[in-house]
Amino acid sequence: MTTYRYLNKIIKSNRHLFSSRDIQEVFGIKSKKTLEGVIKKFVDENILTRLEKGKYLLADANISDFEIAQFLYSPSYISFETALNYHGILSQFPVEITSATTKFPVQKVIQGKLYSYSKIKVNLFTGYYKEKNALIAYPEKALFDQLYMIAKGVKTEEYLDEMDYINIDKNSLNEYMVLLPENLKSKISGYIGEYL
């Protein structure tokens, strides 16, 4: 298959982010050697940009950091400082793109940006919505996730004094409290009482 026909198939797939397996499926490639050759050719010709091993971005595609974050490590959704900033609760722009995941915590530096994933329990993996192919925590859930990590000693309290809580719905925030064990519930309740 010529480069033109490969490129045409990529465009018709209507995708911008590809794993090696996605490329294999789009082109119907069976041989691992052929797949590696096609990927190398596309990277060399600047058709695909390599994000990390086995993950690629269609060059010049207009993709948000949020979409990339979710593509790099899934299941995950944008939360913590990044979502709080996105919703106008935290004015200070975080230096990393922060996400919640049910998998092991990890940090990745991709194209000069730091993507950070913090582990939450499976029952807490809720309270998000989809926007432009990315999952983003609702404001109350992003704050809840932040307080959860502070209560567990994973994150610090440094941003709590800088947040604007005026648009936080305390009732919505309290709905997530039932998901917690008692020891964490009392710690987070303390923060809510102090700041909201």
Sequence and secondary structure as in RCSB ss.txt:
>XXXX:A:sequence
MTTYRYLNKIIKSNRHLFSSRDIQEVFGIKSKKTLEGVIKKFVDENILTRLEKGKYLLADANISDFEIAQFLYSP
SYISFETALNYHGILSQFPVEITSATTKFPVQKVIQGKLYSYSKIKVNLFTGYYKEKNALIAYPEKALFDQLYMI
AKGVKTEEYLDEMDYINIDKNSLNEYMVLLPENLKSKISGYIGEYL
>XXXX:A:secstr
  HHHHHHHHHHHT SEEEHHHHHHHHT   HHHHHHHHHHHHHTTSEEEEETTEEEETT    HHHHHHHHSSS
EEE HHHHHHHTTSB S  SEEEEEESS  EEEEETTEEEEEEE  GGG  SEEEETTEEEE HHHHHHHHHHHH
HTTSS STTGGGB  TT  HHHHHHGGGGS HHHHHHHHHHHHHH 
